C-alpha cells in the first residue's frame, strides 16, 4: 500500500483531545514544540536542517539504506532511530522519514509482545524492538506527517497499541552522534504529538484487524506486503504550538 493510499486523519480530529488533557501535560507539549522550533532556527543560522544533519557525513544517499549507518541507539533509555527514504512515487512530497523504536531494555515492566501465532521469544531482552512512530520529512528537512506501519516493514516485535503507548515516555535520546539537535528534536516530537501518536496506534491495530477480515485467505497479515502503512496524519509543528498557546491562555 502506498503512503498516499493509507487511511488519513485530520489534525483537528485529534486536537479535540486537548480539552481532556491535564494542564501539566499541555505545558510539557508546548515546551517540546517550542524547543523543536528552536532547533530548526539554530540549524538554519548555518544553512543546515534536520535531515542534512543526519546525512552530512554519510556519503552518497541510497534509497532504503539506513542513516546514519548502524542507526542511533541510546544505551541508557534504549531508544533507537534511523532515517531512510523510499522510491518517490510511493511517497509524493516526501524526502524520507525517521523510524523510531524502543528496545527491550527500555520497555516498562509487565509489557509483553502480542501473542501472535508466529511469535518466537528472543534469546535476550535487548533483541526485542518495538516501532513507535515514523515521521515523514519534506525536502526542506521539516516534518509533514506521522504514520505507522505493518510489522514486516521494520521487522519489529509486535506489541498492542496500548503497550506501545506506554513506551512513549521512555523515548529519550541523549547522545551526541550523529547530531545533538536531531536527537533532541526527535525526543521532543514524540512529546509534542503524543495524542496523535496514540490515536494512530489505535488506528493501526484497527486497520490490521480490518485487513484480516477483508483478506481471510491470508495466513499472516503481519507479513502481507500489500499492507504497509496502517495509519497516517499530516502534522504542522507551527500550528500545533499555536493551538497549545491558545489553549493554555484560557
Order of alpha helices (4+ residues) and beta strands (2+ residues): beta-alpha-alpha-alpha-beta-beta-beta-beta-beta-alpha-alpha-alpha-alpha-beta-alpha
